[in-house]
Amino acid sequence: EVGHFCFTVSNTTACIHDVEIKEDLRRNGYGYQMISSALQDIFEKYEAVILHVTYENFPAYQLYKKLNFKVLEEFDYYEL
């Protein structure tokens, strides 16, 4: 196993989440290949795809930009 991700569906929109590549295999293009391939299948069934990423997760943020995702909203989360 190189990695995995999950997605949930709400009507005509899929949401990708929990994307993970094994730590020793990161930065080898596996994340791009995995999500790019999945997007082809997802767009055959759903009209839109969204995902959530933490801006501090710079490698993931850059990967999603490379896959042509656009930032539509930014949220600040706070913990107690």
N, C-alpha and C positions, 0 to 999 in steps of 0.2 A: 504494500500500500504506500503510495506516494503522498496522498492527502485526501481530503474530503470536504464537502460543503453540504449545506441543507438549503432547501427552499420551501417556502409556504406559498399558498395561492389564495387570493381573494378575488373572486369574480374573474376578471380578465387580466389581472396583474399578478406577476410572480415576484416574490421577494427573496433574494439570495442572502443567506446569512451563515455564520459559523464556518467561514472558509478557513481551511488550515492545510498547510503543507508541512510535512515532517521537517523539523528544524535543520537536520543535516542535509536536506535536499533543497532548501530554499535558495532563491536567486539563481535558479537554473532554467527558468522558463516554464516550470510545471504548473504554476498557478495560472499563468496566461493560457496555456494549452487547455487546462481543465475548464476554466470558466468560458473561454472562447467556444469550445466544443459544446458545452452545456447551453450557451446562449442560442446556438443554432437550433437545438432541440426545443428549447423553451419558446422561442419566437414562432415555432410552428403551431403552438397551442395557445399562446397568450399574447395579448396586445402590447403589454408593457412589462418592463422589469425594473425593479428598484433594489437598492441595497443600502445598508447602513454601514458606515465605517468611521472609526475614530480618527480624527485628523492627526493625532499623535502617532498613529500607525502609518508612518510615512511610506514604507514599502507597499503596503496594501493600497493606500491612497493613490500612489503612482501607478500601480497595476490597473486600478479601475479607470483612471484617466486614460491610460494606454488603450483600454478596451472601449473608449469613447463614452464612458459614463460622465454625466455632467452634474455638478453640484446644484441642486434645486433649493435645498433648505439646509440651514445649519442650526443645531440645537446645542444648548449648554445644559449639561446634566450636573446635578449637585448631589453629594452624599452627606449624610449626617454622621 
